[in-house]
Amino acid sequence: MKRLNLMFFFLVLASLLLQGCASFGNTKVKDAVVRDWIFSVETRVNGVTTVWLRNDDTGVYCFTNDIATAKQLEDLMKSDRMVTFRYGDVKFFNNNPCSGAEVSVDGSGFHTFVVTQIVGDLKE
């Protein structure tokens, strides 16, 4: 009986651990804020600009020209100032403004986010 109880305990513990691991890396966020330095700015053919951050190796952030131009983002990168912006997962946008940018694939390890607002002034 003790052996059966011990086995049941370990089974429950293992299932709890597996459930916790399964939800790790959930990037389905509608509205979040990030503050970091810009590592790289890349312009796509369709006018979309993507940004990679220094301390985020799993996310690519997509900007449309109404949020910031590639030139403004490159100036921020060169100034070595931290940038703060609001973003959401590309999956929450009906009309994908990041068409032509990297595509998030479940299990790929990286995710595409759409920047909805830069917090603060670009010229500070």
C-alpha positions in Angstrom: 0.0 0.0 0.0 2.8 2.4 0.8 4.5 1.6 -2.5 1.2 2.4 -4.3 0.8 5.7 -2.5 4.4 6.6 -3.2 4.0 5.7 -6.9 0.8 7.8 -7.1 2.6 10.8 -5.4 5.4 10.7 -8.0 2.9 10.3 -10.8 1.1 13.4 -9.7 4.3 15.3 -9.2 5.5 14.4 -12.7 2.3 15.5 -14.3 2.4 18.8 -12.5 6.0 19.4 -13.7 5.0 18.5 -17.3 2.1 20.9 -17.2 4.3 23.7 -16.0 6.8 23.0 -18.8 4.2 22.9 -21.5 3.1 26.4 -20.7 6.6 27.8 -20.7 7.3 30.4 -23.4 3.7 31.4 -23.9 4.0 34.5 -26.1 0.3 35.1 -26.8 0.2 38.6 -25.3 -2.3 41.2 -26.4 -0.6 44.2 -24.7 2.8 44.2 -23.1 5.7 46.6 -22.6 9.4 46.0 -23.3 12.4 48.2 -22.5 15.7 47.3 -24.1 18.5 48.5 -26.5 18.0 48.0 -30.2 20.5 45.4 -31.6 19.5 45.4 -35.3 17.1 47.2 -37.7 16.0 45.5 -40.9 13.8 47.0 -43.6 11.6 44.7 -45.6 10.5 45.2 -49.3 6.9 46.1 -48.3 8.0 48.9 -46.0 7.8 47.0 -42.7 10.8 47.4 -40.4 11.8 44.7 -38.0 13.9 45.2 -34.9 15.9 42.7 -32.9 16.7 43.6 -29.2 20.0 43.0 -27.4 18.5 41.0 -24.5 15.7 39.2 -26.3 16.9 36.3 -28.4 13.5 34.9 -29.1 11.4 37.9 -30.4 11.4 40.0 -33.5 9.5 43.3 -33.2 7.7 44.7 -36.3 7.2 48.4 -36.8 5.0 50.0 -39.4 5.9 53.6 -40.7 3.0 55.1 -38.6 4.8 54.0 -35.4 8.4 54.7 -36.4 10.5 54.8 -39.6 13.6 52.7 -40.2 15.7 55.9 -40.1 14.3 56.9 -36.6 14.9 53.3 -35.3 18.5 53.3 -36.8 19.1 56.7 -35.1 17.9 55.2 -31.8 20.2 52.2 -32.2 23.2 54.4 -32.9 22.5 56.6 -29.9 22.7 53.6 -27.6 19.6 54.7 -25.7 17.1 52.3 -24.3 13.8 52.2 -26.1 10.4 51.4 -24.5 7.5 50.3 -26.5 4.1 48.5 -26.3 3.6 45.4 -28.4 1.3 42.5 -29.0 1.6 39.0 -30.6 1.0 39.2 -34.3 -1.7 36.5 -33.9 -4.0 39.0 -32.3 -4.1 41.3 -35.4 -6.9 40.6 -37.9 -5.0 42.3 -40.7 -1.3 41.3 -40.3 0.7 44.6 -40.5 3.9 42.5 -40.5 3.2 40.7 -43.7 6.6 40.0 -45.2 8.4 39.8 -41.8 9.5 36.7 -40.1 6.6 34.4 -39.2 6.1 32.9 -35.8 5.9 29.2 -35.9 4.8 27.3 -32.8 7.7 25.4 -31.5 10.3 27.4 -33.6 11.7 29.2 -30.6 11.1 32.7 -31.8 8.0 34.9 -32.1 6.9 38.0 -34.1 5.4 40.9 -32.2 3.7 44.0 -33.6 4.8 47.3 -31.9 1.7 49.4 -31.3 3.3 52.4 -29.6 6.7 53.8 -28.7 6.6 55.1 -25.1 8.3 58.5 -24.9 9.8 60.7 -27.5 12.0 59.3 -30.3 14.2 62.4 -30.1 14.8 62.5 -26.3 
